Amino acid sequence: MNALLARYRDSLSPALRRYYRASLWPSLLFIALAVLHKWAIRLPGLTLPVRLALVLAPVLCMAWLFACYLRFLRDCDELERRIELDALAWAAGSGLLASLVAVFLLDAGVVAWPARQVAGVSGLLLVGGYGLARMLLRRRYP
Amino acid sequence: MNNRLRELRDARGWSQGELAERLEVSRQTINALETGKYDPSLPLAFRIARLFDGRIEDIFLPDGA
């Protein structure tokens, strides 16, 4: 198991290793704050500033994570950057198409999905699409 | 585009990882270059040529050459 992990670590580029290290804290903090948000937002008697803080805190963590990603994009080598940008383009394109389909289906009254679910699934599609496209593109360049 | 990267690297006894370190790119990039799956940018092609004391056209050959 350790040998497998070491092999995986060696297969990562220095920029990717730095990105994984840098993204650990914002990711953990995001999960903790998202759980806190889910639990605390239902408490009665919360003032508006507290509610806003509960909403913005996980979003700020995600912005921190995004800043780490942008730094990785700047630091990585040209093939890695090409893979990342291709994956982002695929994810953005397919996410946009899925959103359009959802909007038109909702407008036409064909489906009656709650807005909250649509927003959540759109985000997941974007992230999942990026992950899938990145995995497939990386397999093209072993 | 074809290239003589593997031949030049073998002549110096370097592994893909060693060449990647010298060029400050990932090993994945070296492998993709050697297998012809990826063509380098002009700055990287110049770095490669400088490392092997040659000219770009001595290392990278157009298709059919």
Backbone of each chain as ProteinMPNN parsed JSONL, in Angstrom:
{"seq_chain_A": "MNALLARYRDSLSPALRRYYRASLWPSLLFIALAVLHKWAIRLPGLTLPVRLALVLAPVLCMAWLFACYLRFLRDCDELERRIELDALAWAAGSGLLASLVAVFLLDAGVVAWPARQVAGVSGLLLVGGYGLARMLLRRRYP", "coords_chain_A": {"N_chain_A": [[0.839, -1.215, 0.0], [1.903, 1.245, 0.88], [3.958, 1.432, -0.973], [2.513, 1.679, -3.289], [1.254, 4.107, -2.863], [3.519, 5.737, -2.783], [4.404, 5.449, -5.38], [2.318, 6.621, -6.731], [2.565, 9.223, -5.765], [5.045, 9.926, -6.834], [4.367, 9.975, -9.482], [3.074, 12.317, -9.79], [3.266, 15.706, -10.895], [5.562, 18.329, -9.822], [4.13, 20.753, -9.584], [1.478, 19.878, -9.363], [1.634, 18.401, -7.033], [2.188, 20.471, -5.21], [-0.191, 21.869, -5.481], [-2.1, 20.028, -4.498], [-1.256, 19.901, -1.849], [-1.631, 22.582, -1.089], [-4.359, 22.831, -1.398], [-5.522, 21.365, 0.561], [-6.209, 22.483, 3.141], [-8.19, 24.597, 2.525], [-10.149, 22.869, 1.418], [-10.853, 21.092, 3.514], [-11.761, 22.946, 5.374], [-13.889, 24.008, 3.958], [-15.661, 21.826, 3.839], [-16.211, 21.5, 6.585], [-17.393, 24.009, 7.157], [-19.559, 23.968, 5.425], [-21.07, 21.895, 6.48], [-21.566, 22.986, 8.996], [-23.058, 25.209, 8.186], [-25.337, 23.971, 7.111], [-26.396, 22.846, 9.405], [-26.626, 25.014, 11.241], [-28.131, 26.995, 10.0], [-30.767, 26.464, 10.305], [-31.39, 27.057, 12.869], [-33.407, 28.799, 15.214], [-33.924, 32.372, 15.562], [-31.641, 33.554, 14.504], [-29.659, 36.312, 13.543], [-29.671, 38.583, 10.698], [-27.009, 39.348, 9.801], [-25.506, 37.18, 10.872], [-26.63, 35.025, 9.53], [-25.889, 35.707, 6.93], [-23.125, 35.529, 7.196], [-22.857, 32.8, 7.664], [-23.609, 31.872, 5.195], [-21.735, 32.996, 3.467], [-19.23, 32.123, 4.373], [-18.521, 29.323, 3.622], [-18.474, 29.775, 0.884], [-16.41, 31.577, 0.553], [-14.294, 29.933, 1.26], [-14.335, 28.21, -0.896], [-13.606, 30.011, -2.839], [-10.996, 30.48, -2.064], [-9.92, 27.971, -2.551], [-10.213, 27.977, -5.311], [-8.452, 29.993, -5.958], [-6.068, 28.711, -5.311], [-6.135, 26.787, -7.308], [-5.926, 28.367, -9.604], [-3.355, 29.293, -9.244], [-1.969, 26.896, -9.496], [-2.528, 26.391, -12.196], [-0.986, 28.386, -13.329], [1.545, 27.601, -12.579], [1.975, 25.034, -13.616], [3.271, 22.715, -16.132], [3.387, 22.959, -19.785], [1.941, 20.876, -21.109], [0.392, 19.826, -19.064], [-1.142, 22.097, -18.495], [-2.549, 22.324, -20.848], [-4.116, 20.001, -20.741], [-5.639, 20.586, -18.455], [-7.014, 22.941, -19.271], [-8.437, 21.987, -21.46], [-10.077, 20.142, -20.143], [-11.521, 21.878, -18.478], [-12.872, 23.342, -20.435], [-14.464, 21.364, -21.633], [-16.033, 20.668, -19.414], [-17.306, 23.113, -18.822], [-18.718, 23.543, -21.189], [-20.417, 21.252, -21.349], [-21.758, 21.554, -18.942], [-23.075, 23.981, -19.362], [-24.787, 23.269, -21.471], [-26.381, 21.367, -20.174], [-27.585, 23.015, -18.243], [-29.051, 24.69, -19.896], [-30.863, 22.876, -21.026], [-32.25, 22.167, -18.697], [-33.401, 24.662, -17.988], [-35.061, 25.167, -20.234], [-36.741, 22.936, -20.145], [-37.997, 23.392, -17.693], [-39.249, 25.848, -18.237], [-41.039, 25.056, -20.22], [-42.711, 23.589, -18.77], [-42.479, 20.897, -18.625], [-41.085, 19.531, -16.702], [-40.944, 19.771, -13.09], [-38.836, 20.68, -11.331], [-37.375, 21.555, -8.191], [-35.832, 24.759, -7.696], [-33.563, 24.859, -6.071], [-32.556, 22.283, -6.172], [-31.914, 22.11, -8.88], [-29.888, 24.034, -9.093], [-27.968, 22.888, -7.403], [-27.46, 20.388, -8.654], [-26.474, 21.309, -11.091], [-24.039, 22.453, -10.317], [-22.727, 20.165, -9.385], [-22.632, 18.695, -11.754], [-20.922, 20.254, -13.238], [-18.497, 20.07, -11.779], [-18.196, 17.278, -11.746], [-18.116, 16.753, -14.498], [-15.767, 18.075, -15.179], [-13.912, 16.534, -13.727], [-14.217, 14.004, -14.928], [-13.591, 14.546, -17.638], [-10.959, 15.381, -17.33], [-9.756, 13.072, -16.34], [-10.031, 11.339, -18.54], [-8.579, 12.744, -20.482], [-6.032, 12.775, -19.348], [-5.406, 10.114, -19.523], [-4.867, 9.888, -22.161], [-2.347, 10.839, -22.386], [-0.064, 9.073, -21.12]], "CA_chain_A": [[0.0, 0.0, 0.0], [2.813, 2.397, 0.938], [4.689, 1.489, -2.247], [1.548, 2.172, -4.275], [1.1, 5.542, -2.599], [4.77, 6.4, -3.171], [4.437, 5.472, -6.846], [1.341, 7.636, -7.151], [3.135, 10.542, -5.446], [6.112, 10.187, -7.799], [3.807, 10.216, -10.814], [2.52, 13.676, -9.833], [4.248, 16.749, -11.192], [5.756, 19.186, -8.642], [3.046, 21.751, -9.484], [0.271, 19.195, -8.891], [1.868, 18.079, -5.611], [2.018, 21.731, -4.467], [-1.617, 22.21, -5.5], [-2.795, 19.137, -3.57], [-0.912, 20.338, -0.486], [-2.235, 23.895, -0.818], [-5.826, 22.777, -1.407], [-6.011, 20.536, 1.668], [-6.882, 23.291, 4.174], [-9.489, 25.144, 2.082], [-11.139, 21.799, 1.199], [-11.342, 20.636, 4.826], [-12.521, 24.045, 5.966], [-15.149, 24.112, 3.212], [-16.556, 20.746, 4.288], [-16.632, 21.818, 7.95], [-18.302, 25.159, 7.147], [-20.797, 23.574, 4.743], [-21.841, 21.117, 7.473], [-22.021, 23.965, 9.992], [-24.111, 25.999, 7.536], [-26.53, 23.126, 7.004], [-26.951, 22.634, 10.745], [-26.918, 26.249, 11.976], [-29.056, 27.888, 9.3], [-32.147, 26.152, 10.725], [-31.592, 27.485, 14.252], [-34.264, 29.988, 15.278], [-33.388, 33.568, 16.205], [-30.37, 34.028, 13.942], [-29.784, 37.64, 12.924], [-29.319, 38.586, 9.269], [-25.547, 39.269, 9.589], [-25.028, 35.819, 11.168], [-27.063, 34.194, 8.397], [-25.031, 36.033, 5.776], [-21.794, 34.975, 7.473], [-22.95, 31.344, 7.465], [-23.703, 31.618, 3.75], [-20.526, 33.43, 2.758], [-18.003, 31.453, 4.83], [-18.104, 28.233, 2.728], [-18.209, 30.308, -0.468], [-15.057, 32.157, 0.597], [-13.358, 28.795, 1.231], [-14.284, 27.738, -2.288], [-12.817, 31.015, -3.577], [-9.598, 30.198, -1.673], [-9.559, 26.766, -3.312], [-10.117, 28.388, -6.711], [-7.192, 30.75, -6.079], [-5.009, 27.68, -5.344], [-6.194, 26.15, -8.623], [-5.382, 29.316, -10.584], [-1.905, 29.3, -9.052], [-1.504, 25.639, -10.101], [-2.578, 26.567, -13.654], [0.131, 29.253, -13.703], [2.824, 26.922, -12.296], [2.141, 23.718, -14.234], [3.942, 22.78, -17.435], [2.452, 23.272, -20.876], [1.026, 19.766, -21.407], [-0.553, 19.786, -17.945], [-2.06, 23.228, -18.663], [-3.432, 21.993, -21.975], [-5.087, 19.025, -20.238], [-6.552, 21.287, -17.537], [-7.886, 23.863, -20.007], [-9.37, 21.151, -22.237], [-11.059, 19.585, -19.194], [-12.398, 22.979, -18.068], [-13.733, 23.68, -21.574], [-15.476, 20.297, -21.739], [-16.95, 20.764, -18.268], [-18.117, 24.329, -18.973], [-19.636, 23.326, -22.32], [-21.482, 20.297, -21.026], [-22.545, 22.16, -17.854], [-23.946, 24.992, -19.974], [-25.84, 22.557, -22.21], [-27.296, 20.765, -19.188], [-28.369, 24.103, -17.645], [-30.025, 25.137, -20.906], [-31.911, 21.85, -21.096], [-33.057, 22.289, -17.478], [-34.2, 25.903, -18.077], [-36.129, 25.023, -21.237], [-37.719, 21.949, -19.645], [-38.778, 24.053, -16.634], [-40.096, 26.848, -18.902], [-42.105, 24.38, -20.964], [-43.578, 22.889, -17.816], [-42.332, 19.436, -18.78], [-40.654, 19.049, -15.383], [-41.178, 20.759, -12.026], [-37.768, 20.485, -10.348], [-37.134, 22.724, -7.34], [-34.669, 25.558, -8.135], [-32.412, 24.524, -5.239], [-31.996, 21.027, -6.71], [-31.329, 22.394, -10.196], [-28.616, 24.726, -8.859], [-27.036, 21.911, -6.824], [-27.073, 19.392, -9.666], [-25.645, 22.002, -12.083], [-22.694, 22.543, -9.745], [-22.145, 18.812, -9.375], [-22.352, 18.337, -13.156], [-19.732, 21.01, -13.645], [-17.32, 19.473, -11.131], [-18.075, 15.901, -12.228], [-17.709, 16.817, -15.902], [-14.344, 18.439, -15.185], [-13.144, 15.377, -13.248], [-14.271, 12.939, -15.94], [-12.834, 14.984, -18.822], [-9.54, 15.418, -16.948], [-9.28, 11.685, -16.248], [-9.92, 10.796, -19.901], [-7.494, 13.43, -21.188], [-4.747, 12.338, -18.773], [-5.122, 8.756, -20.014], [-4.332, 10.004, -23.52], [-0.905, 11.106, -22.244], [0.326, 8.321, -19.91]], "C_chain_A": [[0.869, 1.259, 0.0], [3.555, 2.574, -0.373], [3.791, 2.065, -3.332], [1.364, 3.682, -4.13], [2.331, 6.318, -3.059], [4.85, 6.512, -4.692], [3.483, 6.542, -7.389], [1.917, 9.035, -6.93], [4.216, 10.912, -6.459], [5.576, 10.509, -9.186], [3.245, 11.637, -10.933], [3.621, 14.676, -10.152], [4.432, 17.599, -9.936], [4.613, 20.193, -8.466], [1.773, 21.114, -8.926], [0.407, 18.823, -7.418], [1.656, 19.317, -4.758], [0.535, 22.087, -4.383], [-2.392, 21.334, -4.509], [-2.525, 19.543, -2.12], [-1.649, 21.626, -0.134], [-3.748, 23.807, -0.698], [-6.404, 21.987, -0.235], [-6.81, 21.358, 2.688], [-8.192, 23.905, 3.697], [-10.553, 24.069, 1.864], [-11.738, 21.344, 2.523], [-12.223, 21.692, 5.478], [-13.882, 24.198, 5.269], [-16.143, 23.059, 3.699], [-17.108, 21.07, 5.672], [-17.654, 22.954, 7.948], [-19.615, 24.848, 6.43], [-21.688, 22.777, 5.696], [-22.408, 22.057, 8.536], [-23.189, 24.789, 9.438], [-25.434, 25.225, 7.524], [-27.217, 22.985, 8.365], [-27.45, 23.944, 11.351], [-27.993, 27.105, 11.323], [-30.515, 27.647, 9.731], [-32.444, 26.599, 12.163], [-32.463, 28.733, 14.283], [-33.507, 31.169, 15.921], [-32.064, 34.057, 15.666], [-30.574, 35.392, 13.277], [-29.322, 37.56, 11.468], [-27.794, 38.543, 9.051], [-24.98, 37.87, 9.853], [-25.395, 34.878, 10.028], [-26.168, 34.425, 7.179], [-23.63, 35.453, 5.963], [-21.783, 33.471, 7.234], [-23.007, 30.978, 5.978], [-22.354, 31.893, 3.076], [-19.276, 32.639, 3.137], [-17.598, 30.271, 3.929], [-17.772, 28.717, 1.316], [-16.8, 30.897, -0.523], [-13.995, 31.051, 0.575], [-13.208, 28.263, -0.184], [-13.478, 28.71, -3.139], [-11.318, 30.817, -3.294], [-9.072, 28.994, -2.48], [-9.349, 27.119, -4.787], [-8.821, 29.169, -6.942], [-6.012, 29.778, -6.13], [-4.955, 27.038, -6.733], [-5.598, 27.064, -9.69], [-3.857, 29.373, -10.482], [-1.282, 28.038, -9.675], [-1.468, 25.781, -11.626], [-1.4, 27.412, -14.139], [1.454, 28.497, -13.599], [3.058, 25.66, -13.125], [2.8, 23.837, -15.613], [2.906, 22.796, -18.556], [1.49, 22.139, -21.211], [-0.043, 19.661, -20.322], [-1.607, 20.901, -18.106], [-3.051, 22.94, -19.792], [-4.522, 21.014, -21.533], [-6.126, 19.724, -19.362], [-7.525, 22.176, -18.306], [-8.882, 23.103, -20.878], [-10.476, 20.62, -21.33], [-12.038, 20.667, -18.748], [-13.371, 23.338, -19.197], [-14.84, 22.641, -21.745], [-16.516, 20.415, -20.631], [-17.864, 21.972, -18.419], [-19.144, 24.13, -20.08], [-20.764, 22.394, -21.954], [-22.359, 20.814, -19.889], [-23.531, 23.176, -18.391], [-25.103, 24.325, -20.723], [-26.87, 21.966, -21.253], [-28.173, 21.835, -18.542], [-29.443, 24.576, -18.612], [-31.193, 24.159, -21.002], [-32.845, 21.988, -19.897], [-33.96, 23.51, -17.549], [-35.357, 25.728, -19.055], [-37.189, 24.008, -20.795], [-38.604, 22.562, -18.576], [-39.748, 25.056, -17.249], [-41.297, 26.203, -19.589], [-43.056, 23.625, -20.041], [-43.503, 21.378, -17.934], [-41.924, 18.812, -17.445], [-40.932, 20.138, -14.353], [-40.137, 20.565, -10.933], [-37.636, 21.727, -9.475], [-35.833, 23.424, -7.752], [-33.403, 25.163, -7.375], [-31.717, 23.262, -5.777], [-31.296, 21.272, -8.043], [-29.959, 23.054, -10.018], [-27.566, 23.742, -8.332], [-26.525, 20.918, -7.851], [-26.193, 20.036, -10.74], [-24.198, 22.091, -11.601], [-21.99, 21.199, -9.77], [-21.77, 18.36, -10.781], [-21.074, 19.009, -13.639], [-18.472, 20.36, -13.09], [-17.09, 18.049, -11.645], [-17.601, 15.851, -13.671], [-16.233, 17.146, -16.026], [-13.501, 17.219, -14.796], [-13.075, 14.27, -14.291], [-13.42, 13.305, -17.162], [-11.338, 14.961, -18.519], [-8.966, 14.004, -16.906], [-9.068, 11.095, -17.648], [-8.752, 11.439, -20.655], [-6.125, 12.986, -20.67], [-4.388, 10.932, -19.259], [-4.562, 8.784, -21.424], [-2.814, 10.23, -23.482], [-0.385, 10.38, -21.002], [1.703, 8.739, -19.376]], "O_chain_A": [[0.628, 2.203, -0.752], [3.765, 3.695, -0.838], [4.237, 2.834, -4.184], [1.323, 4.426, -5.11], [2.222, 7.398, -3.639], [5.299, 7.525, -5.23], [3.783, 7.253, -8.347], [1.783, 9.917, -7.778], [4.301, 12.061, -6.893], [6.217, 11.21, -9.969], [2.971, 12.108, -12.036], [4.766, 14.51, -9.732], [3.561, 17.601, -9.066], [4.179, 20.457, -7.344], [1.071, 21.723, -8.119], [-0.551, 18.908, -6.65], [1.023, 19.245, -3.704], [0.059, 22.548, -3.346], [-3.24, 21.833, -3.769], [-3.423, 19.535, -1.278], [-2.212, 21.762, 0.952], [-4.364, 24.603, 0.011], [-7.62, 21.939, -0.053], [-7.927, 20.996, 3.056], [-9.211, 23.766, 4.372], [-11.735, 24.32, 2.098], [-12.956, 21.221, 2.657], [-13.271, 21.393, 6.049], [-14.892, 24.481, 5.913], [-17.313, 23.357, 3.939], [-18.307, 20.938, 5.918], [-18.664, 22.882, 8.648], [-20.661, 25.395, 6.78], [-22.905, 22.959, 5.719], [-23.57, 21.944, 8.928], [-24.176, 25.034, 10.132], [-26.49, 25.75, 7.876], [-28.444, 23.001, 8.464], [-28.547, 24.0, 11.907], [-28.69, 27.857, 12.005], [-31.378, 28.506, 9.548], [-33.585, 26.535, 12.621], [-32.278, 29.635, 13.466], [-32.582, 30.978, 16.711], [-31.415, 34.892, 16.296], [-31.54, 35.597, 12.542], [-28.67, 36.598, 11.061], [-27.325, 37.782, 8.205], [-24.078, 37.422, 9.144], [-24.591, 34.045, 9.609], [-25.752, 33.488, 6.498], [-23.023, 34.951, 5.017], [-20.83, 32.928, 6.675], [-22.524, 29.925, 5.56], [-21.898, 31.123, 2.23], [-18.363, 32.497, 2.324], [-16.444, 30.209, 3.504], [-16.912, 28.155, 0.638], [-16.088, 30.738, -1.514], [-12.94, 31.202, -0.04], [-12.112, 27.912, -0.62], [-12.755, 28.3, -4.047], [-10.484, 30.971, -4.186], [-7.958, 29.002, -3.005], [-8.423, 26.62, -5.428], [-8.175, 29.028, -7.981], [-5.068, 29.983, -6.893], [-3.876, 26.778, -7.266], [-4.862, 26.612, -10.567], [-3.158, 29.484, -11.489], [-0.22, 28.096, -10.295], [-0.513, 25.354, -12.274], [-0.876, 27.184, -15.23], [2.366, 28.704, -14.4], [4.203, 25.252, -13.321], [2.875, 24.925, -16.184], [1.706, 22.665, -18.312], [0.339, 22.398, -21.563], [-1.22, 19.44, -20.608], [-2.798, 20.681, -17.883], [-4.234, 23.27, -19.7], [-5.69, 21.163, -21.893], [-7.327, 19.494, -19.5], [-8.725, 22.168, -18.03], [-10.032, 23.519, -21.02], [-11.653, 20.641, -21.689], [-13.24, 20.418, -18.647], [-14.547, 23.606, -18.948], [-16.001, 22.985, -21.97], [-17.716, 20.281, -20.87], [-19.067, 21.874, -18.173], [-20.306, 24.504, -19.928], [-21.932, 22.692, -22.207], [-23.561, 20.552, -19.863], [-24.677, 23.24, -17.946], [-26.251, 24.759, -20.624], [-28.075, 22.052, -21.488], [-29.361, 21.609, -18.313], [-30.584, 24.83, -18.225], [-32.356, 24.56, -21.053], [-34.066, 21.935, -20.04], [-35.142, 23.428, -17.218], [-36.494, 26.092, -18.753], [-38.381, 24.196, -21.039], [-39.807, 22.302, -18.533], [-40.913, 25.126, -16.857], [-42.412, 26.722, -19.55], [-44.075, 23.092, -20.48], [-44.355, 20.662, -17.409], [-42.359, 17.712, -17.101], [-41.134, 21.299, -14.712], [-40.472, 20.321, -9.774], [-37.772, 22.844, -9.974], [-34.855, 22.768, -8.11], [-32.312, 25.131, -7.944], [-30.491, 23.177, -5.832], [-30.228, 20.72, -8.308], [-28.994, 22.693, -10.691], [-26.415, 23.764, -8.767], [-25.329, 20.634, -7.923], [-25.271, 19.398, -11.248], [-23.259, 21.844, -12.357], [-20.817, 21.1, -10.128], [-20.734, 17.728, -10.986], [-20.263, 18.414, -14.347], [-17.506, 20.125, -13.816], [-15.962, 17.655, -11.942], [-16.779, 15.007, -14.03], [-15.528, 16.581, -16.862], [-12.505, 16.909, -15.45], [-12.022, 13.673, -14.515], [-12.638, 12.493, -17.656], [-10.54, 14.562, -19.367], [-7.851, 13.758, -17.366], [-8.06, 10.438, -17.909], [-8.024, 10.759, -21.378], [-5.178, 12.839, -21.442], [-3.21, 10.598, -19.391], [-3.877, 7.855, -21.852], [-2.095, 9.864, -24.412], [-0.271, 10.991, -19.939], [2.164, 8.201, -18.37]]}, "seq_chain_B": "MNNRLRELRDARGWSQGELAERLEVSRQTINALETGKYDPSLPLAFRIARLFDGRIEDIFLPDGA", "coords_chain_B": {"N_chain_B": [[4.453, 15.626, -35.915], [7.773, 14.427, -36.001], [10.451, 13.379, -33.788], [13.81, 13.368, -32.329], [14.109, 12.885, -29.706], [14.069, 10.722, -27.813], [16.197, 9.176, -28.689], [18.347, 10.977, -28.332], [18.199, 11.345, -25.59], [18.64, 8.728, -24.649], [21.256, 8.429, -25.516], [22.612, 9.99, -23.727], [22.151, 8.662, -21.456], [20.056, 9.258, -19.733], [17.123, 9.072, -17.71], [13.552, 9.3, -18.329], [12.471, 10.796, -16.292], [14.724, 12.166, -15.313], [15.374, 13.782, -17.5], [13.054, 15.262, -17.597], [13.279, 16.721, -15.216], [15.539, 18.285, -15.799], [14.526, 19.863, -17.824], [12.515, 21.104, -16.558], [9.841, 20.2, -16.685], [6.947, 17.972, -16.611], [7.245, 14.359, -16.194], [5.393, 13.119, -17.691], [5.037, 14.883, -19.81], [7.465, 14.578, -21.176], [7.245, 11.916, -21.99], [4.98, 12.125, -23.655], [6.013, 13.789, -25.619], [8.086, 12.204, -26.675], [6.682, 10.06, -27.732], [5.368, 11.254, -29.731], [2.875, 12.303, -29.306], [2.431, 14.808, -28.559], [3.236, 18.097, -29.455], [5.867, 20.333, -28.762], [5.813, 23.687, -27.29], [7.225, 26.679, -28.724], [9.119, 27.973, -26.937], [9.747, 25.758, -25.241], [10.772, 23.963, -27.094], [13.095, 25.344, -27.821], [14.451, 25.249, -25.364], [14.918, 22.507, -25.177], [16.543, 22.112, -27.419], [18.748, 23.661, -26.681], [19.596, 22.269, -24.43], [20.497, 19.899, -25.555], [22.554, 20.795, -27.071], [22.034, 21.545, -29.761], [20.256, 22.403, -32.834], [16.863, 23.425, -33.25], [15.722, 22.293, -35.548], [17.338, 20.116, -35.88], [16.479, 18.329, -34.055], [13.683, 18.19, -34.017], [11.546, 16.996, -36.449], [9.745, 17.544, -39.455], [6.578, 15.959, -40.351], [6.944, 13.081, -42.405], [9.514, 13.588, -43.051]], "CA_chain_B": [[5.885, 15.959, -36.014], [8.669, 13.418, -35.412], [11.601, 13.988, -33.104], [14.889, 12.454, -31.945], [14.289, 13.108, -28.269], [14.398, 9.479, -27.111], [17.548, 8.803, -29.127], [19.301, 11.885, -27.675], [18.151, 11.067, -24.141], [19.323, 7.438, -24.439], [22.694, 8.624, -25.736], [23.174, 10.585, -22.501], [21.866, 7.752, -20.342], [19.111, 9.868, -18.802], [15.761, 8.533, -17.682], [12.561, 10.336, -18.662], [12.342, 11.652, -15.113], [15.887, 13.066, -15.253], [15.226, 14.788, -18.56], [11.954, 16.143, -17.175], [13.816, 17.649, -14.215], [16.439, 19.237, -16.459], [13.739, 20.798, -18.644], [11.494, 21.65, -15.66], [8.495, 19.802, -17.102], [6.599, 16.697, -15.979], [7.674, 13.164, -16.932], [4.291, 12.889, -18.632], [5.307, 15.709, -20.99], [8.57, 13.943, -21.918], [6.693, 10.72, -22.633], [4.096, 12.551, -24.749], [6.872, 14.311, -26.697], [8.825, 11.1, -27.294], [5.772, 9.2, -28.494], [4.789, 12.061, -30.802], [1.474, 12.645, -29.029], [2.355, 16.226, -28.217], [4.304, 18.941, -30.01], [6.178, 21.342, -27.734], [5.749, 25.103, -27.649], [8.525, 27.167, -29.218], [10.093, 28.12, -25.83], [10.217, 24.443, -24.774], [11.625, 23.416, -28.16], [14.399, 26.015, -27.691], [15.119, 24.716, -24.156], [15.373, 21.154, -25.519], [17.67, 22.252, -28.352], [19.891, 24.179, -25.917], [20.077, 21.199, -23.543], [21.222, 18.891, -26.335], [23.548, 21.512, -27.894], [21.704, 21.426, -31.191], [19.257, 23.348, -33.322], [15.512, 22.846, -33.182], [15.465, 21.459, -36.731], [18.099, 18.869, -35.779], [15.787, 17.451, -33.099], [12.285, 18.031, -34.434], [11.487, 16.811, -37.904], [8.347, 17.575, -39.905], [6.039, 14.655, -40.782], [7.385, 12.641, -43.721], [10.935, 13.906, -43.288]], "C_chain_B": [[6.718, 14.861, -35.33], [9.797, 14.128, -34.664], [12.603, 12.91, -32.678], [15.136, 12.505, -30.439], [14.73, 11.835, -27.531], [15.835, 9.059, -27.42], [18.602, 9.672, -28.404], [19.364, 11.631, -26.172], [18.89, 9.765, -23.835], [20.837, 7.59, -24.564], [23.365, 9.206, -24.492], [22.883, 9.734, -21.264], [20.908, 8.331, -19.315], [17.781, 9.119, -18.85], [14.803, 9.665, -18.096], [12.412, 11.337, -17.511], [13.486, 12.654, -15.016], [15.789, 14.178, -16.297], [14.129, 15.788, -18.182], [12.454, 17.169, -16.163], [14.69, 18.714, -14.862], [15.668, 20.289, -17.262], [12.638, 21.483, -17.831], [10.076, 21.434, -16.22], [8.18, 18.468, -16.417], [7.109, 15.531, -16.832], [6.639, 12.816, -18.009], [4.525, 13.667, -19.938], [6.402, 15.078, -21.839], [8.044, 12.724, -22.675], [5.817, 11.1, -23.834], [4.901, 13.097, -25.925], [7.537, 13.16, -27.445], [7.922, 10.213, -28.156], [5.046, 9.974, -29.596], [3.34, 12.442, -30.573], [1.308, 14.135, -28.775], [3.531, 16.963, -28.837], [4.591, 20.07, -29.035], [5.936, 22.763, -28.246], [7.142, 25.52, -28.126], [9.526, 27.364, -28.063], [10.625, 26.778, -25.335], [11.122, 23.806, -25.824], [13.017, 24.051, -28.097], [15.17, 25.484, -26.483], [15.703, 23.336, -24.446], [16.613, 21.241, -26.412], [18.919, 22.71, -27.603], [20.482, 23.076, -25.045], [20.904, 20.174, -24.312], [22.247, 19.525, -27.288], [23.265, 21.375, -29.387], [20.738, 22.519, -31.599], [17.897, 22.649, -33.288], [15.298, 21.88, -34.357], [16.307, 20.199, -36.755], [17.364, 17.844, -34.92], [14.349, 17.172, -33.535], [12.199, 18.023, -35.951], [10.03, 16.841, -38.345], [7.889, 16.197, -40.362], [6.527, 14.329, -42.18], [8.834, 12.931, -44.007], [11.819, 12.707, -42.941]], "O_chain_B": [[6.4, 14.428, -34.222], [10.06, 15.311, -34.878], [12.296, 11.718, -32.666], [16.232, 12.206, -29.964], [15.657, 11.873, -26.721], [16.584, 8.645, -26.535], [19.615, 9.161, -27.929], [20.431, 11.692, -25.56], [19.668, 9.696, -22.884], [21.6, 6.969, -23.825], [24.541, 8.949, -24.234], [23.323, 10.058, -20.16], [20.942, 7.94, -18.148], [17.374, 8.604, -19.891], [15.2, 10.826, -18.199], [12.253, 12.539, -17.721], [13.281, 13.822, -14.689], [16.078, 15.343, -16.023], [14.256, 16.99, -18.414], [12.099, 18.346, -16.237], [14.601, 19.894, -14.524], [16.088, 21.441, -17.37], [11.916, 22.335, -18.348], [9.242, 22.339, -16.228], [9.03, 17.9, -15.731], [7.369, 15.685, -18.025], [6.968, 12.296, -19.075], [4.244, 13.168, -21.027], [6.299, 15.038, -23.065], [8.357, 12.525, -23.849], [5.9, 10.479, -24.893], [4.532, 12.901, -27.083], [7.556, 13.13, -28.675], [8.353, 9.683, -29.18], [4.211, 9.416, -30.308], [2.644, 12.853, -31.501], [0.193, 14.658, -28.774], [4.674, 16.514, -28.756], [3.662, 20.701, -28.531], [5.865, 23.01, -29.45], [8.114, 24.787, -27.944], [10.681, 26.959, -28.196], [11.814, 26.656, -25.039], [12.125, 23.179, -25.483], [14.016, 23.36, -28.301], [16.383, 25.288, -26.552], [16.818, 23.02, -24.032], [17.601, 20.54, -26.194], [20.017, 22.213, -27.855], [21.701, 22.95, -24.927], [21.887, 19.643, -23.795], [22.744, 18.865, -28.2], [24.174, 21.116, -30.176], [20.438, 23.432, -30.83], [17.818, 21.421, -33.296], [14.76, 20.787, -34.179], [16.043, 19.297, -37.55], [17.595, 16.641, -35.04], [13.868, 16.044, -33.428], [12.706, 18.914, -36.633], [9.172, 16.241, -37.697], [8.714, 15.356, -40.721], [6.53, 15.196, -43.054], [9.347, 12.573, -45.067], [13.041, 12.782, -43.074]]}, "name": "protein", "num_of_chains": 2, "seq": "MNALLARYRDSLSPALRRYYRASLWPSLLFIALAVLHKWAIRLPGLTLPVRLALVLAPVLCMAWLFACYLRFLRDCDELERRIELDALAWAAGSGLLASLVAVFLLDAGVVAWPARQVAGVSGLLLVGGYGLARMLLRRRYPMNNRLRELRDARGWSQGELAERLEVSRQTINALETGKYDPSLPLAFRIARLFDGRIEDIFLPDGA"}
